[in-house]
Amino acid sequence: MIINDLKDDGVIHQIRGSLAAGKESKVYTAIGPDSTLRILKIYLTVSAEFKKRLQYIAGDPRFSDIKPGSRSLIAAWARKEFKNMHAARAAGVRVPRPIAVKKNVLVMEFVGDSEGNAVRPLIESKVTSGDYREVIEQVTILYQKARLVHADLSEYNIFKTESGIMLFDFGSAVDVQHPNSKQFLVRDVMNINRFFEKRGIEVLEAAQAVEKIKGEKK
């Protein structure tokens, strides 16, 4: 089993408990070396949701050998998120540190307190205009330095940590050269703006924010 392989490799020692569950994956906390906490994200190999995700892989040369409808798609999705997180982190974007990936299982650092309480997403947090500016800044770094568009950004996968705004869920992220990258970026910005506007925060016009993120603002 994959979990046993991760234990044998010294990546985790044991699973601690369930953290979240969705249509595509289940997320657990796990104990790593030196009793450190880690996150275990297990993509569901029977999930029909992944059929909708081909648009985020099609056109990406890293995954040109993936066949639609096969289990290899889900394993590729896990590898894609792992690689995207590495690229984003290397560029200076705040993301959890990716640790390992094996087939449909992704391991990353735990972000939260020593008691095992995970940080909360924006949807569960009080937000300020400074938080909005910081989200735009992180998306800008992601675009200009990592050359990626998140493509699935919302108040549910943006987290407010002690270090600042942190982005999660990079499985959908695409290279800026992807044929749909502009469409995905506009959608990300509109999602961000919609949330902050509902919270009474003044936001940039979507077109203005996109220009700023892409470095086209005069």
Backbone bond lengths (Angstrom), bond angles and torsions (degrees), N, CA, C in turn:
res aa  C-N    CA-C-N  psi(-1)  N-CA   C-N-CA  omega(-1)  CA-C   N-CA-C  phi
1 M - - - 1.464 - - 1.524 110.82 -
2 I 1.328 115.55 152.13 1.457 120.54 -176.61 1.527 111.09 -63.73
3 I 1.328 117.10 -40.86 1.466 120.48 -179.57 1.527 110.22 -61.18
4 N 1.326 116.56 -42.18 1.468 120.15 178.21 1.526 111.06 -64.29
5 D 1.341 116.43 -37.12 1.467 119.92 177.37 1.528 110.55 -62.44
6 L 1.333 116.42 -41.62 1.466 120.40 179.28 1.531 110.69 -65.93
7 K 1.318 116.30 -34.55 1.468 119.98 176.18 1.523 110.16 -67.66
8 D 1.333 116.01 -44.25 1.469 120.30 179.76 1.523 111.33 -62.64
9 D 1.337 115.95 -33.05 1.469 120.73 -179.90 1.528 112.48 -79.90
10 G 1.334 116.83 -5.83 1.458 120.41 179.76 1.512 114.17 78.87
11 V 1.336 116.64 15.05 1.467 120.30 -179.94 1.525 110.32 -76.62
12 I 1.329 116.19 -42.95 1.464 121.34 175.38 1.523 108.78 -134.33
13 H 1.324 115.56 159.13 1.463 120.26 175.74 1.520 110.96 -103.64
14 Q 1.339 115.56 -41.40 1.458 119.30 177.88 1.521 110.02 -162.85
15 I 1.328 115.65 157.68 1.459 120.85 175.74 1.519 108.32 -82.13
16 R 1.318 115.98 133.92 1.470 121.38 -174.74 1.527 112.10 -93.26
17 G 1.337 116.94 -45.18 1.458 119.05 -178.81 1.516 111.58 178.35
18 S 1.324 115.87 168.08 1.457 121.85 -179.80 1.521 110.28 -79.17
19 L 1.336 115.93 139.80 1.462 121.26 -179.59 1.525 111.73 -113.32
20 A 1.334 116.18 -41.24 1.466 120.22 -179.23 1.525 109.15 -161.51
21 A 1.331 115.25 159.11 1.464 120.46 178.00 1.517 109.03 -144.15
22 G 1.326 115.90 137.93 1.455 121.11 178.95 1.510 110.69 -138.51
23 K 1.334 115.75 -171.17 1.460 120.57 -178.75 1.524 111.83 -70.10
24 E 1.333 116.70 -28.64 1.463 120.66 -174.22 1.520 113.63 -103.11
25 S 1.330 116.99 -25.71 1.459 118.74 -173.37 1.522 111.83 -154.52
26 K 1.330 113.93 164.34 1.456 121.87 171.14 1.524 107.03 -122.20
27 V 1.327 115.86 141.32 1.462 121.02 -175.79 1.526 109.43 -119.36
28 Y 1.337 114.94 132.01 1.460 121.17 -178.64 1.527 110.05 -128.01
29 T 1.322 115.60 155.94 1.460 119.34 166.88 1.524 106.84 -92.57
30 A 1.317 115.21 146.94 1.461 120.72 -179.61 1.520 109.34 -138.13
31 I 1.315 115.61 157.07 1.460 121.58 176.41 1.523 108.18 -93.25
32 G 1.329 115.82 126.85 1.454 120.90 178.65 1.518 111.13 -105.65
33 P 1.323 117.36 -167.56 1.468 121.39 177.87 1.531 111.13 -57.10
34 D 1.314 116.57 147.70 1.471 122.32 179.49 1.525 111.86 57.78
35 S 1.332 116.30 27.55 1.473 122.58 177.23 1.524 113.51 64.43
36 T 1.330 117.67 19.28 1.461 120.57 177.20 1.527 109.72 -74.07
37 L 1.330 115.59 148.42 1.458 120.29 178.26 1.526 110.48 -86.56
38 R 1.309 115.53 143.05 1.454 121.33 177.26 1.528 109.49 -136.65
39 I 1.316 114.39 162.99 1.459 120.66 177.76 1.524 109.04 -105.95
40 L 1.306 115.04 133.97 1.460 122.23 178.24 1.526 107.00 -114.96
41 K 1.318 116.90 115.09 1.462 121.40 179.47 1.524 107.87 -109.10
42 I 1.324 115.97 114.02 1.459 121.10 -176.49 1.525 109.00 -108.40
43 Y 1.324 116.34 112.91 1.459 121.04 178.16 1.528 109.00 -76.73
44 L 1.318 116.51 133.59 1.458 121.66 -176.36 1.526 110.10 -77.22
45 T 1.312 116.39 119.54 1.468 120.91 -175.22 1.525 112.99 -74.16
46 V 1.321 117.22 -9.96 1.469 119.84 178.98 1.526 111.52 -106.91
47 S 1.321 117.36 7.48 1.459 120.68 -176.60 1.524 112.01 -73.36
48 A 1.329 115.59 125.88 1.469 120.72 176.98 1.520 111.16 -75.26
49 E 1.340 117.00 -13.46 1.458 121.31 -177.54 1.525 111.98 -61.93
50 F 1.326 117.45 -27.59 1.456 119.82 -175.46 1.525 112.71 -69.58
51 K 1.321 117.39 -18.88 1.460 119.51 176.70 1.527 110.47 -63.48
52 K 1.338 115.97 -27.37 1.462 121.12 179.99 1.525 111.86 -80.01
53 R 1.325 116.18 -9.57 1.457 120.64 -173.10 1.523 114.19 -94.29
54 L 1.322 117.01 -0.55 1.461 119.62 -178.11 1.524 112.61 -58.91
55 Q 1.339 117.26 -31.77 1.460 120.49 -178.37 1.522 112.34 -62.50
56 Y 1.338 116.92 -21.68 1.458 120.43 -179.51 1.534 112.34 -89.21
57 I 1.335 116.14 -12.42 1.462 120.56 178.94 1.526 110.96 -106.51
58 A 1.346 115.93 -36.65 1.464 119.85 178.63 1.525 109.64 -57.60
59 G 1.315 116.52 131.20 1.459 120.68 -179.10 1.511 113.33 93.96
60 D 1.334 117.36 -8.35 1.467 121.37 177.75 1.525 108.13 -93.75
61 P 1.339 118.57 112.11 1.467 121.12 -176.30 1.522 113.87 -61.14
62 R 1.333 117.40 -20.18 1.463 120.22 179.83 1.526 111.84 -67.85
63 F 1.338 116.29 -21.00 1.459 119.98 -174.60 1.527 111.64 -130.52
64 S 1.320 116.00 36.97 1.467 120.95 -176.75 1.526 113.15 -69.58
65 D 1.339 117.17 -16.31 1.463 120.20 -177.07 1.524 113.26 -93.93
66 I 1.333 117.53 4.99 1.457 120.62 -176.57 1.521 110.76 -79.87
67 K 1.333 115.76 132.64 1.456 121.29 179.93 1.525 110.11 -98.05
68 P 1.331 117.91 133.23 1.465 121.37 179.24 1.527 111.38 -58.32
69 G 1.328 115.56 140.48 1.455 120.34 174.38 1.510 114.90 79.45
70 S 1.320 118.36 1.62 1.456 120.21 -178.69 1.519 110.74 -99.99
71 R 1.335 115.19 162.34 1.458 119.56 177.79 1.520 110.98 -65.26
72 S 1.326 115.76 -22.55 1.463 119.03 179.32 1.519 111.01 -63.19
73 L 1.339 117.20 -24.83 1.462 120.86 177.76 1.524 110.49 -63.70
74 I 1.321 116.89 -41.61 1.463 120.82 -177.91 1.526 110.51 -70.76
75 A 1.330 116.95 -40.49 1.465 120.07 176.25 1.526 109.98 -63.87
76 A 1.337 116.27 -38.30 1.467 120.45 178.30 1.520 110.55 -65.07
77 W 1.325 116.03 -36.42 1.467 120.59 179.22 1.527 110.67 -63.05
78 A 1.325 116.25 -41.93 1.468 120.50 177.80 1.528 110.35 -63.88
79 R 1.344 116.89 -43.87 1.468 120.58 178.21 1.520 110.69 -64.03
80 K 1.324 116.22 -38.45 1.462 121.28 -179.50 1.527 110.59 -63.08
81 E 1.324 116.54 -45.35 1.463 119.00 179.21 1.528 110.52 -63.60
82 F 1.326 116.31 -41.78 1.468 121.31 179.24 1.534 110.58 -59.24
83 K 1.333 117.07 -48.24 1.465 121.26 -179.16 1.523 111.46 -66.41
84 N 1.326 116.65 -40.63 1.465 120.10 179.45 1.525 111.44 -64.11
85 M 1.331 116.47 -39.70 1.467 119.99 178.51 1.520 110.91 -64.63
86 H 1.329 116.54 -41.40 1.466 120.55 177.48 1.527 110.50 -60.46
87 A 1.334 116.11 -46.41 1.463 120.71 -178.15 1.525 110.96 -63.98
88 A 1.330 116.28 -43.11 1.464 120.80 -179.67 1.528 110.73 -64.51
89 R 1.308 115.99 -45.53 1.468 120.40 -178.65 1.529 110.97 -64.35
90 A 1.330 116.67 -41.21 1.463 120.99 179.37 1.528 111.33 -63.12
91 A 1.334 115.87 -28.71 1.467 120.86 -179.32 1.525 112.51 -83.24
92 G 1.336 116.78 -9.01 1.454 119.94 178.91 1.512 115.08 103.13
93 V 1.331 116.71 8.01 1.464 120.43 176.21 1.527 108.24 -78.80
94 R 1.331 116.93 140.85 1.466 119.84 177.44 1.524 109.29 -78.45
95 V 1.311 115.70 108.89 1.463 122.82 176.55 1.527 107.19 -140.10
96 P 1.332 118.13 157.43 1.466 119.20 174.56 1.532 109.57 -61.16
97 R 1.314 116.74 145.87 1.468 120.31 179.85 1.528 109.81 -72.00
98 P 1.340 117.96 118.90 1.465 119.87 176.45 1.527 109.63 -73.09
99 I 1.318 117.26 136.54 1.463 121.21 -174.85 1.523 112.52 -110.74
100 A 1.322 116.77 -46.46 1.469 119.79 -177.86 1.521 109.87 -159.77
101 V 1.324 115.32 157.18 1.459 120.89 173.23 1.520 107.62 -141.00
102 K 1.317 115.60 135.69 1.466 120.61 179.24 1.523 107.83 -144.91
103 K 1.317 115.09 111.70 1.465 121.98 -176.54 1.526 110.07 52.95
104 N 1.336 118.65 -114.81 1.469 120.17 -175.81 1.528 113.25 -98.62
105 V 1.332 117.22 18.91 1.466 121.13 -177.95 1.529 110.62 -120.56
106 L 1.329 115.55 127.41 1.463 122.61 178.67 1.524 108.95 -115.34
107 V 1.328 116.49 133.03 1.464 121.93 179.09 1.522 108.50 -115.85
108 M 1.333 115.69 132.23 1.466 120.49 179.09 1.522 109.64 -141.80
109 E 1.315 115.75 169.63 1.456 119.31 179.58 1.525 110.67 -67.25
110 F 1.315 115.54 149.71 1.459 121.76 174.82 1.519 108.51 -82.75
111 V 1.321 116.64 135.20 1.464 121.21 177.76 1.522 107.99 -116.04
112 G 1.317 116.11 109.25 1.453 121.14 -177.40 1.513 109.97 169.79
113 D 1.338 116.53 -161.35 1.461 119.34 -178.03 1.526 111.32 -93.75
114 S 1.322 115.51 175.77 1.465 121.53 -176.02 1.525 112.91 -69.51
115 E 1.333 116.63 -14.26 1.462 120.75 179.02 1.528 111.88 -86.12
116 G 1.328 115.95 -2.71 1.457 119.11 179.70 1.512 114.25 91.17
117 N 1.334 116.63 12.52 1.465 120.33 177.01 1.526 108.95 -87.13
118 A 1.318 116.34 116.86 1.460 120.86 -177.12 1.522 111.01 -73.84
119 V 1.339 115.90 154.31 1.463 120.03 174.83 1.520 108.79 -63.15
120 R 1.326 115.71 156.27 1.453 120.31 -175.69 1.527 111.06 -102.79
121 P 1.321 117.17 147.98 1.465 120.51 177.75 1.526 111.16 -72.64
122 L 1.319 116.42 167.15 1.462 120.58 -178.80 1.519 112.28 -57.16
123 I 1.322 117.02 -34.56 1.463 120.56 -178.14 1.527 111.16 -58.81
124 E 1.335 117.39 -23.83 1.462 121.98 -178.81 1.526 112.06 -108.35
125 S 1.335 117.01 13.05 1.463 120.87 -174.27 1.525 112.00 -123.69
126 K 1.322 115.58 157.14 1.457 120.59 169.16 1.524 107.08 -78.38
127 V 1.322 116.73 137.44 1.461 119.37 -176.89 1.526 110.90 -125.78
128 T 1.324 114.91 157.69 1.458 122.09 -178.84 1.527 109.58 -129.31
129 S 1.318 115.53 173.45 1.462 119.92 175.93 1.525 110.10 -64.11
130 G 1.332 116.23 -29.65 1.461 120.14 176.89 1.517 111.70 -65.11
131 D 1.327 116.40 -36.13 1.464 120.39 177.01 1.526 110.28 -64.49
132 Y 1.328 116.10 -40.89 1.471 119.59 178.60 1.523 110.63 -61.17
133 R 1.331 116.12 -47.42 1.467 119.75 179.94 1.524 110.79 -60.55
134 E 1.332 115.97 -36.74 1.460 119.75 -178.56 1.530 111.54 -71.10
135 V 1.322 117.24 -36.22 1.465 120.03 175.83 1.527 109.66 -61.51
136 I 1.332 116.21 -47.44 1.466 120.27 179.00 1.525 110.36 -60.62
137 E 1.325 116.84 -38.44 1.466 121.02 178.87 1.528 111.09 -63.65
138 Q 1.337 116.86 -44.33 1.462 120.30 -179.71 1.532 111.27 -65.21
139 V 1.323 116.72 -39.86 1.464 120.68 178.25 1.530 110.18 -67.06
140 T 1.330 116.20 -33.88 1.467 121.11 177.73 1.525 111.02 -65.97
141 I 1.325 116.95 -45.42 1.469 120.79 177.40 1.525 109.90 -61.85
142 L 1.330 115.47 -41.89 1.462 120.36 179.41 1.526 110.51 -58.71
143 Y 1.330 116.15 -42.65 1.464 120.57 -177.60 1.527 111.77 -74.85
144 Q 1.319 116.61 -50.60 1.464 119.91 -171.05 1.526 113.97 -79.05
145 K 1.333 117.47 -32.25 1.464 119.74 -176.15 1.526 113.26 -104.65
146 A 1.335 116.99 -42.01 1.469 119.27 178.13 1.519 111.04 -85.94
147 R 1.342 116.57 -15.82 1.467 123.24 -179.12 1.526 110.93 60.40
148 L 1.336 114.77 43.02 1.456 121.42 179.96 1.526 110.74 -129.99
149 V 1.322 115.58 150.75 1.462 123.02 169.57 1.524 106.19 -114.67
150 H 1.322 117.32 129.45 1.464 120.69 -175.66 1.524 111.60 -60.23
151 A 1.334 117.04 -48.38 1.472 124.09 173.59 1.528 115.46 75.14
152 D 1.319 118.28 2.73 1.472 119.71 177.14 1.527 109.87 -151.60
153 L 1.322 116.52 34.30 1.459 121.37 -171.21 1.530 111.53 -81.70
154 S 1.325 115.52 136.63 1.464 120.88 177.27 1.520 108.98 -160.93
155 E 1.316 115.98 177.50 1.460 121.66 179.09 1.526 112.54 -66.92
156 Y 1.325 117.00 -7.66 1.466 120.93 -179.43 1.526 112.83 -90.78
157 N 1.331 118.22 -18.36 1.469 119.42 178.81 1.529 112.91 -126.43
158 I 1.329 115.61 20.95 1.466 122.01 167.88 1.523 106.00 -111.70
159 F 1.325 116.61 125.85 1.461 120.52 -174.32 1.526 111.15 -117.99
160 K 1.328 114.77 147.87 1.461 121.59 179.12 1.523 107.96 -103.98
161 T 1.332 116.44 109.46 1.459 121.42 -177.08 1.526 110.06 -112.23
162 E 1.321 116.10 174.26 1.462 120.27 177.64 1.526 111.39 -63.69
163 S 1.330 116.26 -26.82 1.466 120.84 -179.82 1.520 112.43 -86.88
164 G 1.323 116.70 -10.98 1.458 120.91 -178.38 1.518 111.48 126.61
165 I 1.306 115.90 -170.05 1.462 122.11 -179.39 1.528 110.14 -65.51
166 M 1.332 116.16 135.12 1.464 121.75 179.42 1.527 108.99 -129.79
167 L 1.328 116.28 138.08 1.461 122.07 -179.67 1.528 110.69 -100.60
168 F 1.324 115.89 140.02 1.462 122.77 179.00 1.532 109.66 -123.00
169 D 1.323 116.20 175.81 1.471 124.37 171.77 1.527 112.71 59.76
170 F 1.326 115.76 77.81 1.461 120.83 -176.43 1.526 113.89 -102.69
171 G 1.314 117.22 13.91 1.458 119.28 -179.32 1.518 113.35 -62.78
172 S 1.328 116.72 -33.98 1.468 120.56 -177.95 1.523 113.19 -84.67
173 A 1.326 117.90 -13.31 1.467 121.02 -173.41 1.527 111.71 -57.67
174 V 1.332 115.27 137.87 1.465 121.09 -178.20 1.521 110.27 -124.89
175 D 1.320 115.07 157.28 1.459 121.43 174.22 1.531 109.19 -64.57
176 V 1.325 116.56 148.94 1.466 119.73 -178.87 1.525 112.06 -63.25
177 Q 1.341 117.44 -17.18 1.461 121.22 177.94 1.529 112.32 -85.45
178 H 1.323 116.90 -4.61 1.465 120.16 177.76 1.528 108.71 -59.77
179 P 1.328 118.54 139.36 1.472 120.56 -176.73 1.526 114.99 -58.96
180 N 1.335 117.46 -22.53 1.466 120.32 -179.48 1.526 113.04 -107.61
181 S 1.335 117.30 12.76 1.468 119.67 -174.10 1.527 112.70 -61.65
182 K 1.331 117.47 -39.72 1.468 119.77 -179.53 1.521 110.62 -64.69
183 Q 1.323 116.23 -43.63 1.467 121.16 178.23 1.531 110.52 -60.16
184 F 1.332 116.47 -43.19 1.462 120.66 179.71 1.527 111.30 -66.00
185 L 1.338 116.92 -39.34 1.465 120.49 -179.88 1.526 110.66 -64.64
186 V 1.322 116.54 -44.68 1.467 120.40 178.45 1.524 110.18 -59.85
187 R 1.320 116.73 -42.29 1.466 120.24 179.25 1.524 111.21 -64.08
188 D 1.335 117.19 -41.30 1.466 120.57 177.17 1.529 110.57 -58.66
189 V 1.330 115.93 -47.23 1.467 120.91 -178.54 1.528 110.53 -62.78
190 M 1.309 117.04 -42.62 1.464 120.35 -179.75 1.528 111.15 -64.85
191 N 1.330 116.78 -37.26 1.467 120.24 176.46 1.524 111.01 -63.98
192 I 1.336 115.89 -44.71 1.464 120.87 179.23 1.530 110.16 -61.91
193 N 1.331 116.05 -49.00 1.467 120.50 -178.60 1.524 112.01 -61.17
194 R 1.321 116.25 -43.48 1.465 120.42 -179.20 1.525 111.03 -57.68
195 F 1.334 115.97 -45.75 1.463 119.73 -178.60 1.525 111.55 -63.86
196 F 1.332 116.96 -50.17 1.462 119.59 -176.27 1.527 111.79 -67.73
197 E 1.320 117.35 -35.26 1.468 120.04 176.84 1.524 110.62 -62.54
198 K 1.331 116.60 -39.80 1.468 120.13 177.85 1.519 111.41 -62.90
199 R 1.328 116.83 -27.72 1.460 121.68 178.89 1.533 111.72 -89.06
200 G 1.335 116.79 6.70 1.457 120.55 176.86 1.511 115.03 81.48
201 I 1.334 117.02 18.37 1.463 121.63 -179.26 1.528 109.39 -96.57
202 E 1.328 116.24 134.20 1.464 120.32 176.93 1.527 109.46 -72.35
203 V 1.324 116.17 133.79 1.467 120.86 -176.52 1.528 110.32 -124.52
204 L 1.320 115.48 165.31 1.457 121.25 174.56 1.524 109.61 -75.01
205 E 1.322 116.28 153.72 1.460 119.15 169.53 1.527 107.46 -60.03
206 A 1.329 116.73 143.99 1.467 120.26 -175.76 1.527 111.76 -54.62
207 A 1.336 116.94 -45.45 1.465 120.48 -178.87 1.525 111.09 -63.30
208 Q 1.326 116.12 -38.37 1.465 121.08 179.20 1.525 110.79 -66.64
209 A 1.333 116.07 -41.75 1.466 120.42 179.25 1.525 110.85 -64.37
210 V 1.333 116.86 -41.31 1.464 120.86 179.36 1.527 110.19 -62.99
211 E 1.326 117.14 -43.01 1.469 120.94 177.63 1.521 111.03 -60.58
212 K 1.322 115.84 -42.63 1.466 120.96 179.96 1.527 110.50 -62.82
213 I 1.327 116.04 -45.79 1.462 121.24 -178.95 1.527 111.07 -62.59
214 K 1.313 116.39 -40.17 1.464 120.99 -178.13 1.524 113.01 -81.82
215 G 1.343 116.81 -7.52 1.456 120.01 179.86 1.506 113.09 79.42
216 E 1.332 116.33 23.13 1.461 121.03 -177.95 1.516 112.37 -99.95
217 K 1.336 116.75 -6.68 1.461 120.53 -177.43 1.517 110.15 -67.82
218 K 1.321 115.63 128.40 1.469 121.21 -178.72 1.518 110.28 -76.92
